[in-house]
Amino acid sequence: MRHSLRTLAFLVPFAVLILTAGRSVLAQQTSTGVYYDYTQLYIGDTTRSLLVPRETTAFSQEAPLSLSIPAAMRLLSENKRATYGNTSVTLSDADIARGRAVVYVDPGQRDWFLIIAAEVVYTFTELGLAEVEFVGMDEHPWTRRDVPFPAYVMHAPMWRVLPPNRLAAGLVELHDGTLLDASEFYRRWNAGDRQLIEQLYGYLSGGSLVEKTGVLTVLRDLDLPGTSEAVLGLLEGEEDSIRLLAIEVLARTPNRAVLSALARLIESDASAPVRTAAAAALGQSEDTRYQYYERLHQLQSASEAETPSAIQQLALTGDQRAVDPLVPYIHSPVREIRQAAAEGLIQLNAIDRLFALATNAETPIFARIHLAEILVQSTAGAEQIQAIETLAFLSDGAGAVQLVDQLAAMQDSRLAGNRRQALERLLGHSDPTVRAQVARQLGELGMSDSLTAIARAARAESDRTAGEELANAAAALLLGQPVSQIAEETQSRDPYLRRTAYLALGRIAQQGRGNASIRRTLSDGLADGSAEIRAAAAFGLSGFADGEAFSAIAPLATDPDPLVRRAVARGLGFFPVSIGRETLMALLTDPDSSVIAATVEAFGRRSEPDVLPEVLGLMTASNSAEVRALGATAAGALATPQSAQVVIDALMGLTADPDAEVRAAVAGSLGNFSNELAVIGLSTLTQDTHPQVRSRAIQALPRTGHAAAVGVLTSLLSDPSVEVRIAAYQALAELGMVDAIPAIQRALEAETNPAAQDVARQVIEQLSP
């Protein structure tokens, strides 16, 4: 039998144990031993019997034989109980020294001896024994040569058996097809063999999807030289799954070429998961220049609700590259997003870009206005002047007028030139009321350098009121010149300069500095062919306010040009009540509403209460908003204690006037009365839609001196407008009522605006006893 068994024994030189893609790497990581299993394969009509190596966790190849051999015997027996029966093994120290194990085959299982012997011999010798003795079955010990079945030699591609995975025994196949014994492979690998590392990288350039996936999975846990260079090429032209794994491998590298490649993925890759992974990888970089890309990606992929926070995080990088990505968010219809984008650009010191956006016609108007508001609040010095100017150009009416006043009130002498130039540019505003206010402020500032700009604007001005204010402003600026030089300008061939000179001389007269020479010059102007010159001369002569001056200007009350008649009416307002009453009464019925308005204003200035009925009639019935507004102002000035209620009732009827100028005038006049009804009217006007009206009403409330004003003002301390809250704090201070302190303190606790907080504290300190 011995010889027949040896005759049957043969070996298949090498056969590949195919490891399918579905076999998990975890199984390899936890496998620590190999046993052999007798199997029959059916190939067509042929049956092949062979031994197949199996991985197991039941024992370890590195464990002592005294442990691994009994463990292997238990595994073999348990796998095939019907074959092994009570087969057992003994292993003494002497046996270990001889490299031999003694196996007792269950006599009842003799028919299965060849299978038992084959599995036991291959398994035990794999563990390190040289031979196995089968007591009662064969008098000679068995080695692998005596086994009558072929055995596959386990081998696997190198990327599957790299640490922490390990091939217990068999052959390792390199990328180029070379086979290395497992022990030799691990010896060389542990020594850092460069050729083996290059063999591993070979799969990345010429391997299948499964091979590339396996290699990249292994590389995540290895620190090998040249990994970045080998993996970098996988960022383009590969499956998304490969690019994602490649990014994981590259995430730790400081290599700038790799970081730049990841940045390009964020900017251009079509796959959202790939862009996200690249951003996360750059976020791990210690180089802050590349951390920027993670914040950028977070912004680009943020939801609408997340966008403001993402904008803030990007701006916090301080990276100037963030400016361009933030600019488009200025166009957002969502206010919070625009706010965050603007604040981010300010943090990045991109003020110039913000101004460019605020003045660019392609930027939506709502965004331009919001942006200009933010710039006004967030800048200082010359930049704040520019911001106020920008917002003024984007605003109209009272809002723009307030901004003009804010510009004019700036005190820093170092910025006087910036302020002047901004005001001069605002002479080109589309709203004539704004142009008129700019002219007034330039005149009051007294900067002679503005004369050229005012003259240029005056020549192009088509609005009467704005034109008059420009002329008055120019006249005010001329006052800095010698009187003789001003008088010479009245002979200029330039109509504008002549008019300005007459207005300047008139101002001198109104200041009480007029002399005979000025009187003669102004009197000469009354006969000028230009209505503007006649008007300037007539108004100027009113500065003398005597009978001679009245006699000179009275005939012009019937001048064919309403501009002249208006100047006469306004001028008569400076005369004593004993002079010019009949002329003014006649002008109250002038066909031109601007003349009537000037007449009403003059009566208010002269304080002639007996004309109050006429003023009230015009105030309530005129179709001219100017007449109604000036009538409201005059009525407040002409009211006596006896007529106060009548005036208040008439003013209350105008609190709903369609014109904001009228409502603002009503607010100013109601402040003259310490009357609860007047306070009710002012309370209504504090809720007006127009900021100028609200402002005038709040300013008027403390002038009433009425206790009811306190309740109205304290209710405004929670107004959504910070400007209204500040005005209410200041008005309470002016009212001087200590009882308001608790309400102010409660408002201060809820106040979020720093400027308003400062005002509230100052008011509390001022009112505290």
C-alpha positions in Angstrom: 0.0 0.0 0.0 2.8 2.3 0.8 4.3 2.1 -2.6 0.9 2.4 -4.3 0.2 5.6 -2.4 3.5 7.1 -3.3 3.0 6.2 -6.9 -0.4 8.1 -6.9 1.0 11.2 -5.2 1.7 14.1 -7.5 1.8 17.9 -7.2 0.3 20.5 -9.5 3.2 23.0 -9.8 1.1 26.2 -9.1 -2.5 27.1 -9.4 -4.1 30.4 -8.5 -6.7 30.6 -5.8 -9.1 33.2 -7.1 -10.1 35.8 -4.5 -13.3 37.3 -5.7 -14.0 41.1 -5.5 -16.7 40.4 -3.0 -14.3 38.9 -0.5 -13.8 41.6 2.2 -10.5 42.9 3.2 -11.6 42.5 6.8 -11.6 38.8 6.4 -7.9 39.0 5.5 -7.2 41.3 8.4 -8.7 38.9 10.9 -7.3 35.7 9.3 -4.2 34.4 11.1 -3.9 30.8 9.9 -4.3 28.4 7.0 -5.8 24.9 6.9 -6.3 22.6 3.9 -9.7 21.2 2.8 -10.2 18.2 0.6 -12.6 19.2 -2.3 -13.9 17.7 -5.5 -14.3 20.0 -8.6 -16.5 19.1 -11.4 -15.2 20.4 -14.7 -17.4 19.3 -17.6 -17.5 15.5 -17.3 -14.4 15.3 -15.3 -14.1 15.2 -11.5 -11.0 16.5 -9.9 -10.0 15.9 -6.3 -7.7 18.5 -4.7 -6.7 20.3 -1.5 -7.6 23.9 -1.2 -6.0 26.3 1.4 -8.5 28.1 3.6 -7.9 31.1 5.8 -9.0 30.8 9.5 -9.0 32.6 12.7 -9.1 29.4 14.8 -5.3 29.5 15.2 -2.3 31.5 14.2 0.7 30.6 12.0 2.9 32.4 14.5 1.5 30.6 17.6 3.6 27.8 19.4 3.0 24.4 17.9 1.8 23.1 21.3 -1.2 25.5 20.7 -1.7 25.7 17.0 -1.5 21.9 16.2 -4.3 20.9 18.7 -6.3 23.9 17.5 -5.9 22.9 13.9 -6.9 19.3 14.7 -10.1 20.6 16.4 -11.0 22.7 13.4 -10.5 19.8 10.9 -12.5 17.4 13.0 -15.4 20.0 13.5 -15.5 20.8 9.8 -16.0 17.1 8.9 -17.3 15.2 11.9 -18.6 12.4 9.8 -15.2 11.9 8.2 -13.0 12.3 11.3 -15.1 10.6 14.0 -12.9 10.5 17.1 -9.6 11.1 15.4 -7.1 12.9 17.7 -3.5 14.1 17.9 -0.8 14.0 20.5 2.2 16.3 20.6 4.9 15.9 23.2 7.9 18.0 23.6 9.9 15.1 22.0 7.6 15.1 19.1 8.0 18.9 18.6 11.8 18.4 18.8 11.6 15.9 16.0 9.1 18.0 14.0 6.6 15.2 14.1 2.9 14.9 15.3 1.2 11.5 16.1 -2.4 11.2 14.9 -4.8 8.4 16.0 -7.3 7.9 13.3 -10.7 6.6 14.6 -10.7 2.9 13.5 -14.3 3.3 12.4 -13.2 6.0 9.9 -10.6 3.9 8.1 -12.4 4.3 4.8 -11.7 8.1 5.0 -8.1 7.8 5.9 -6.7 9.2 2.6 -8.8 12.4 3.0 -7.9 12.7 6.7 -4.2 12.1 6.1 -4.2 14.6 3.2 -5.8 17.4 5.1 -3.8 16.8 8.3 -0.4 16.5 6.6 -0.8 19.7 4.6 -2.3 21.6 7.5 0.3 20.5 10.1 3.3 20.9 7.7 2.0 24.4 6.9 2.3 25.2 10.6 5.9 24.1 10.6 6.1 20.3 11.3 8.1 18.1 8.9 5.9 14.9 9.1 2.9 13.2 10.6 2.7 9.6 12.0 -0.6 7.9 11.7 -0.6 5.1 14.3 -2.2 1.9 13.1 -2.6 3.1 9.6 0.9 3.3 8.2 4.3 2.3 9.7 6.1 5.3 8.1 5.5 9.0 8.9 3.8 11.0 6.1 5.1 14.2 4.4 3.5 16.2 1.7 5.1 14.0 -0.9 3.0 11.1 0.3 -0.3 12.9 -0.2 -2.1 11.5 -3.3 -4.0 14.7 -4.2 -2.8 17.9 -5.8 -2.9 21.1 -3.8 -3.3 24.7 -4.9 -0.7 27.1 -3.7 -2.4 30.2 -2.2 -1.4 33.4 -3.9 -2.9 36.9 -4.1 -2.1 40.3 -5.6 0.2 42.3 -3.5 -2.3 45.1 -2.8 -4.6 42.6 -1.0 -1.9 41.3 1.4 -0.2 44.5 2.5 -0.1 45.2 6.3 -2.3 45.2 8.2 -3.5 42.4 6.0 -1.2 39.5 5.7 -1.0 36.3 3.6 -0.1 33.5 6.1 1.5 31.3 3.4 1.7 31.1 -0.3 2.8 33.4 -3.1 2.4 37.2 -3.6 1.7 38.3 -7.2 3.3 41.7 -8.1 1.7 44.1 -10.6 4.0 42.9 -13.4 3.1 39.2 -12.8 6.2 38.3 -10.7 5.5 35.8 -7.9 7.2 36.0 -4.6 7.0 33.7 -1.6 5.0 35.4 1.1 7.9 35.3 3.6 10.3 36.8 1.0 7.7 39.5 0.0 7.2 40.6 3.6 10.9 40.6 4.3 11.5 43.0 1.4 8.4 45.1 2.1 9.4 45.6 5.8 12.8 46.7 4.6 11.1 49.4 2.5 12.0 47.9 -0.9 11.5 50.7 -3.4 10.8 48.2 -6.3 7.9 46.7 -4.4 6.5 50.2 -3.7 6.7 51.0 -7.4 5.0 47.7 -8.2 2.1 48.9 -5.9 1.9 52.2 -7.7 1.8 50.4 -11.0 -1.8 49.3 -10.3 -2.8 53.0 -10.2 -1.7 53.7 -13.8 -2.6 50.3 -15.3 -4.9 48.5 -13.1 -8.6 47.7 -13.2 -11.3 49.6 -11.2 -11.2 46.9 -8.5 -7.4 47.0 -8.3 -7.2 50.8 -8.1 -9.9 50.9 -5.4 -8.0 48.3 -3.4 -4.6 50.0 -3.7 -6.1 53.4 -2.8 -7.9 51.8 0.2 -4.5 50.4 1.4 -2.7 53.7 0.7 -5.0 55.6 3.1 -3.4 53.8 6.0 0.2 53.7 4.7 2.9 56.4 4.7 4.9 55.6 1.6 7.4 57.8 -0.3 6.0 59.1 -3.6 2.4 58.5 -2.8 1.2 62.0 -3.7 2.9 61.9 -7.1 1.5 58.5 -7.9 -2.1 59.3 -6.8 -2.3 62.8 -8.3 -3.0 61.6 -11.8 -6.2 59.9 -10.6 -7.9 63.2 -9.9 -8.9 63.5 -13.6 -10.5 61.1 -16.0 -11.4 58.5 -13.4 -14.7 57.2 -11.9 -16.1 59.4 -9.1 -15.4 56.6 -6.6 -11.7 56.5 -7.6 -11.4 60.3 -7.4 -13.0 60.3 -4.0 -10.6 57.7 -2.7 -7.6 59.6 -4.3 -8.7 62.7 -2.4 -8.8 60.8 0.9 -5.2 59.6 0.3 -4.0 63.1 -0.7 -5.8 64.9 2.2 -2.8 64.8 4.5 -0.2 66.0 2.0 1.5 69.5 2.2 2.5 69.1 -1.5 1.4 72.4 -3.2 0.9 70.7 -6.5 -1.6 68.4 -4.9 -3.3 71.2 -3.0 -3.6 73.3 -6.2 -5.1 70.3 -8.0 -7.7 69.9 -5.3 -8.5 73.6 -5.5 -9.1 73.1 -9.3 -11.5 70.3 -8.5 -13.6 72.6 -6.4 -13.7 75.2 -9.1 -14.5 72.9 -12.1 -15.4 69.3 -11.2 -18.9 68.3 -12.3 -19.4 65.9 -9.3 -20.7 67.6 -6.2 -19.4 64.8 -3.9 -15.9 65.2 -5.4 -16.0 69.0 -4.9 -17.2 68.5 -1.3 -14.4 66.0 -0.6 -11.8 68.2 -2.2 -13.0 71.1 0.0 -12.9 69.0 3.1 -9.3 67.9 2.3 -8.1 71.4 1.7 -9.7 72.4 5.0 -7.3 69.9 6.8 -4.3 71.7 5.2 -2.0 73.6 7.5 -1.6 76.1 4.7 -4.2 78.8 5.2 -4.1 79.7 1.5 -5.8 76.4 0.8 -8.2 76.4 3.8 -9.9 79.3 1.9 -11.2 76.8 -0.7 -13.1 74.8 1.9 -14.9 78.0 3.1 -15.6 78.9 -0.5 -17.1 75.5 -1.3 -19.2 75.7 1.9 -20.6 79.0 0.6 -21.3 77.7 -2.9 -23.2 74.7 -1.6 -25.0 76.5 1.3 -28.8 76.8 1.4 -30.3 80.2 1.5 -30.6 80.1 5.3 -27.0 79.0 5.7 -25.6 81.6 3.2 -25.1 84.6 5.6 -23.1 82.5 8.0 -21.1 80.9 5.1 -20.3 84.4 3.8 -19.1 85.4 7.2 -16.8 82.4 7.5 -15.3 83.0 4.1 -14.6 86.6 4.9 -13.0 85.6 8.2 -10.2 83.9 6.2 -9.0 87.4 5.3 -8.1 86.1 1.9 -8.4 88.7 -0.8 -9.5 86.0 -3.3 -12.8 86.0 -1.4 -13.7 89.4 -2.7 -14.9 88.3 -6.2 -17.0 85.3 -5.0 -18.8 87.6 -2.5 -19.6 90.4 -5.0 -22.6 88.5 -6.6 -24.3 88.1 -3.3 -24.7 91.9 -3.2 -27.4 91.4 -5.9 -29.4 88.9 -3.7 -33.0 89.8 -3.1 -32.6 88.5 0.5 -31.6 91.4 2.8 -29.7 89.2 5.2 -27.5 87.8 2.5 -26.8 91.3 1.1 -26.0 92.5 4.6 -23.6 89.6 5.2 -21.9 90.1 1.8 -21.4 93.8 2.3 -20.0 93.3 5.8 -17.8 90.6 4.5 -16.4 92.9 1.8 -15.8 95.6 4.4 -13.9 93.1 6.5 -11.8 92.3 3.5 -11.2 96.0 3.1 -12.8 96.0 -0.4 -14.5 99.4 0.2 -13.7 100.4 -3.4 -15.7 97.5 -4.8 -18.6 98.3 -2.6 -18.7 101.9 -3.8 -18.4 100.6 -7.4 -21.4 98.3 -6.8 -23.4 101.0 -5.2 -22.9 103.4 -8.1 -23.2 100.8 -10.9 -26.5 101.0 -12.7 -26.4 97.2 -13.3 -26.8 96.6 -9.5 -30.5 96.4 -8.6 -31.6 99.7 -7.1 -32.8 98.0 -3.8 -29.3 96.5 -3.4 -27.6 99.8 -4.2 -29.6 101.7 -1.6 -29.0 99.0 1.0 -25.3 98.9 0.2 -25.0 102.7 0.5 -26.8 102.5 3.9 -24.3 100.0 5.1 -21.4 102.0 3.9 -22.7 105.1 5.7 -22.9 103.1 9.0 -19.6 101.2 8.5 -17.2 103.9 7.3 -15.6 107.0 8.7 -13.8 110.1 7.4 -13.6 110.6 3.6 -15.1 107.2 2.9 -18.2 108.0 5.0 -18.6 111.3 3.1 -18.5 109.3 -0.1 -21.0 106.9 1.3 -23.4 109.7 2.3 -23.1 111.3 -1.1 -23.8 107.9 -2.8 -26.9 107.3 -0.6 -28.1 110.8 -1.2 -28.0 110.3 -5.0 -30.0 107.1 -4.6 -32.6 108.8 -2.4 -35.0 111.7 -3.0 -37.2 114.1 -1.1 -36.7 114.5 2.6 -34.5 111.4 2.9 -31.9 112.9 0.6 -32.3 116.4 2.2 -31.4 114.8 5.6 -28.3 113.3 4.1 -27.3 116.7 2.7 -27.7 118.2 6.1 -25.7 115.3 7.6 -22.9 116.1 5.2 -23.0 119.8 5.9 -22.9 119.1 9.7 -19.6 117.1 9.6 -17.1 119.0 11.7 -13.7 117.6 10.8 -11.8 120.5 9.3 -9.4 118.0 7.6 -12.3 116.7 5.5 -13.7 120.1 4.6 -12.5 119.7 1.0 -14.1 116.3 0.7 -17.4 117.5 2.1 -17.5 120.6 -0.2 -16.8 118.5 -3.3 -19.5 116.0 -2.3 -22.0 118.8 -1.9 -21.0 120.3 -5.2 -21.6 117.0 -7.0 -25.0 116.8 -5.3 -26.0 119.9 -7.2 -26.6 117.5 -10.0 -29.2 115.5 -8.0 -32.4 114.7 -9.9 -34.7 116.1 -7.2 -34.9 120.0 -7.2 -35.7 120.1 -3.5 -32.4 118.3 -2.9 -30.6 120.7 -5.1 -32.1 123.6 -3.3 -31.0 122.3 0.1 -27.5 121.7 -1.2 -27.4 125.3 -2.4 -28.5 126.5 1.1 -25.9 124.5 2.8 -23.1 125.6 0.5 -24.1 129.2 1.1 -24.1 128.7 4.9 -20.7 126.9 4.8 -19.3 130.0 3.1 -16.7 128.2 1.0 -15.8 130.6 -1.8 -14.3 127.7 -3.7 -17.8 126.5 -4.4 -18.7 129.6 -6.5 -17.7 128.1 -9.8 -19.7 124.9 -9.1 -22.8 126.9 -8.0 -22.6 129.1 -11.1 -22.4 126.2 -13.4 -25.4 124.5 -11.6 -27.4 127.8 -11.7 -27.0 128.2 -15.4 -28.4 124.7 -15.9 -31.2 124.9 -13.3 -34.8 124.8 -14.5 -36.6 124.7 -11.1 -37.5 128.2 -9.7 -37.0 127.4 -6.0 -33.7 125.6 -6.6 -32.5 128.5 -8.8 -33.3 131.0 -6.1 -31.4 129.0 -3.5 -28.4 128.7 -5.8 -28.4 132.4 -6.4 -28.7 133.0 -2.6 -25.9 130.6 -2.0 -23.6 132.4 -4.5 -24.5 135.7 -2.9 -23.6 134.4 0.5 -20.2 133.3 -0.8 -19.6 136.7 -2.4 -19.9 138.3 1.0 -16.3 137.4 1.7 -15.2 139.9 -0.9 -14.9 143.7 -0.5 -18.2 145.6 -1.0 -16.7 147.7 -3.7 -15.8 144.6 -5.7 -19.3 143.2 -5.2 -20.8 146.5 -6.5 -18.6 146.2 -9.5 -20.0 142.8 -10.4 -23.5 144.5 -10.7 -22.1 145.9 -14.0 -21.0 142.5 -15.3 -22.1 141.3 -18.7 -22.8 137.9 -17.2 -26.5 138.0 -16.0 -25.8 135.4 -13.4 -22.9 137.3 -11.8 -25.0 140.5 -11.9 -27.9 138.9 -10.1 -25.6 137.3 -7.5 -24.0 140.7 -6.8 -27.4 142.3 -6.2 -28.3 139.5 -3.9 -25.1 139.9 -2.0 -25.6 143.6 -1.6 -29.1 142.9 -0.4 -27.7 140.5 2.3 -25.4 143.3 3.5 -28.4 145.6 3.8 -30.4 143.0 5.7 -27.5 142.5 8.1 -27.8 146.3 9.0 -24.6 147.2 7.1 -26.2 148.9 4.2 -25.1 152.4 3.2 -26.2 155.1 0.8 -24.0 153.6 -2.0 -25.5 150.2 -1.6 -29.0 151.7 -1.5 -28.4 153.6 -4.8 -27.0 150.5 -6.5 -30.0 148.3 -5.4 -32.4 151.1 -6.4 -30.8 151.2 -9.9 -31.4 147.5 -10.2 -35.2 147.9 -9.8 -35.4 149.1 -13.3 -33.3 146.4 -14.9 -34.6 144.5 -17.9 -34.0 141.2 -16.2 -36.7 140.0 -13.8 -34.1 138.2 -11.8 -32.2 141.4 -11.3 -35.3 143.3 -10.3 -36.3 140.6 -7.9 -32.8 140.6 -6.3 -32.8 144.3 -6.0 -36.3 144.5 -4.5 -35.5 141.9 -1.9 -32.2 143.5 -1.1 -33.7 146.9 -0.5 -36.1 145.3 2.1 -33.0 145.1 4.3 -33.3 148.8 4.9 -37.0 148.3 6.0 -37.9 152.0 6.0 -40.3 154.2 4.2 -37.8 155.1 1.5 -37.2 151.5 0.7 -40.9 150.7 0.7 -41.6 153.6 -1.7 -38.9 152.2 -4.0 -40.2 148.6 -4.1 -43.9 149.0 -3.8 -44.5 149.7 -7.5 -43.0 146.2 -8.3 -45.8 144.5 -6.4 -47.6 144.7 -9.8 -44.6 143.7 -11.8 -45.6 141.4 -14.7 -43.2 138.7 -13.6 -44.3 136.6 -10.5 -40.6 136.2 -9.6 -40.4 139.9 -8.9 -43.8 140.1 -7.0 -42.7 137.1 -4.9 -39.5 139.0 -4.0 -41.5 142.0 -3.0 -43.8 139.9 -0.8 -40.9 138.2 0.9 -39.1 141.5 1.4 -42.1 143.1 3.0 -42.0 140.5 5.7 -38.9 142.3 7.1 -40.7 145.6 7.4 -42.5 146.8 10.6 -46.3 146.1 10.7 -46.9 149.8 10.1 -45.5 149.7 6.6 -46.8 147.8 3.5 -49.9 146.1 5.0 -52.2 147.1 2.1 -49.7 145.9 -0.4 -49.4 142.5 1.3 -53.1 142.2 1.5 -53.4 142.8 -2.2 -50.7 140.2 -2.9 -52.8 137.6 -1.0 -55.0 137.4 -4.0 -52.2 137.3 -6.6 -52.9 134.9 -9.5 -49.6 133.1 -8.8 -49.6 130.7 -5.9 -45.8 131.2 -5.2 -46.5 134.9 -4.6 -49.4 134.0 -2.3 -47.1 131.6 -0.4 -44.5 134.3 0.0 -47.1 136.7 1.2 -48.4 134.2 3.8 -44.8 133.7 5.0 -44.3 137.5 5.2 -47.4 137.9 7.4 -46.2 135.1 9.7 -42.8 136.9 10.0 -44.5 140.2 10.8 -46.7 138.6 13.5 -50.0 140.3 12.4 -52.6 138.1 14.1 -55.6 140.0 12.6 -54.8 138.4 9.2 -55.1 134.9 10.7 -58.6 134.2 9.1 -57.2 134.9 5.7 -54.1 132.7 6.4 -56.3 129.9 7.7 -58.5 130.1 4.7 -55.6 129.8 2.3 -54.0 127.1 4.4 -57.1 124.8 4.2 -58.4 125.6 0.8 -55.4 126.3 -1.5 -54.5 123.9 -4.3 -50.8 124.8 -3.8 -48.9 122.6 -1.4 -46.4 125.5 -0.9 -49.2 127.8 0.2 -50.7 125.2 2.6 -47.2 124.5 4.1 -46.3 128.1 4.6 -49.8 128.8 5.8 -49.4 126.1 8.4 -46.2 127.7 9.6 -47.6 131.2 9.6 -50.8 130.1 11.5 -48.7 128.7 14.3 -46.8 132.0 14.5 -49.9 134.1 14.3 -52.0 132.2 16.9 -53.0 133.9 20.1 -54.3 132.3 23.3 -57.8 133.2 22.1 -57.3 131.7 18.6 -55.2 128.7 19.6 -58.0 126.2 19.5 -59.2 127.3 16.1 -55.6 127.1 14.7 -55.1 123.7 16.3 -58.3 122.4 14.8 -57.3 123.7 11.3 -53.8 122.1 11.7 -55.3 118.8 12.7 -57.3 118.8 9.5 -54.0 118.9 7.6 -52.3 116.0 9.4 -53.5 113.8 6.5 -52.5 116.2 3.8 -51.1 114.3 0.7 -48.0 116.5 0.6 -45.2 115.6 3.1 -43.9 119.2 3.2 -47.4 120.3 4.4 -47.5 117.6 7.1 -44.0 118.5 8.2 -45.0 122.2 8.5 -48.1 121.1 10.5 -45.9 119.1 12.9 -43.7 122.2 13.4 -46.6 124.4 14.2 -48.4 121.9 16.6 -45.3 122.0 18.7 -46.2 125.6 19.6 -49.2 124.6 21.7 -49.3 123.0 25.1 -52.5 121.2 24.3 -53.5 117.6 24.5 -55.1 117.7 21.1 -51.9 119.0 19.6 -50.0 116.1 21.2 -52.5 113.7 19.7 -51.9 115.2 16.3 -48.1 115.0 16.8 -48.5 111.4 17.9 -50.2 110.6 14.6 -47.4 112.3 12.7 -44.7 110.3 14.5 -46.1 107.3 12.6 -46.0 109.0 9.2 -44.5 107.2 6.3 -42.2 110.1 5.5 -39.0 110.4 7.6 -39.0 114.2 7.5 -42.5 114.3 8.9 -41.6 111.8 11.7 -38.5 113.8 12.5 -40.3 117.1 12.7 -43.1 115.6 14.9 -40.6 114.1 17.4 -38.7 117.4 17.6 -41.9 119.3 18.2 -43.3 117.1 21.0 -41.0 118.4 23.7 -41.8 122.0 22.7 -45.4 121.4 23.7 -44.3 121.0 27.3 -47.4 118.8 27.8 -47.2 115.7 30.1 -48.9 113.6 27.5 -45.9 114.0 25.2 -43.9 111.7 27.5 -46.1 108.7 26.8 -45.9 109.3 23.1 -42.1 109.6 23.1 -41.5 106.6 25.4 -43.7 104.5 23.0 -41.2 105.4 20.2 -38.3 104.0 22.1 -39.2 100.6 20.6 -39.6 101.9 17.0 -37.9 99.7 14.4 -36.0 102.7 13.1 -32.8 103.5 15.0 -33.1 107.1 13.8 -36.5 107.4 15.4 -35.4 105.9 18.7 -32.4 108.3 18.9 -34.6 111.2 18.2 -37.1 110.1 20.8 -34.3 109.8 23.4 -33.1 113.3 22.6 -36.7 114.7 22.7 -37.2 113.2 26.2 -34.0 114.9 27.3 -35.3 118.2 26.0 -38.6 117.7 27.7 -36.7 117.3 31.0 -39.1 115.0 32.7 -37.5 112.8 35.4 -40.5 110.5 35.3 -39.3 109.2 31.9 -36.1 107.7 33.3 -37.6 104.2 34.1 -38.9 103.9 30.5 -35.6 104.9 29.1 -33.8 102.4 31.3 -36.1 99.6 30.1 -35.5 100.6 26.5 -31.8 100.7 27.1 -31.8 97.1 28.2 -33.5 96.0 25.0 -31.5 98.4 22.8 -29.1 96.8 20.3 -27.7 99.8 18.4 -24.5 101.1 19.9 -25.2 104.7 18.9 -28.7 104.6 20.4 -27.3 103.0 23.6 -24.8 105.9 24.0 -27.6 108.5 23.5 -29.9 106.6 26.0 -27.1 106.6 28.7 -26.4 110.3 28.1 -30.1 111.1 28.5 -30.5 109.1 31.7 -27.4 110.9 33.2 -28.8 114.3 32.1 -32.3 113.6 33.6 -31.0 112.1 36.8 -31.4 114.4 39.8 
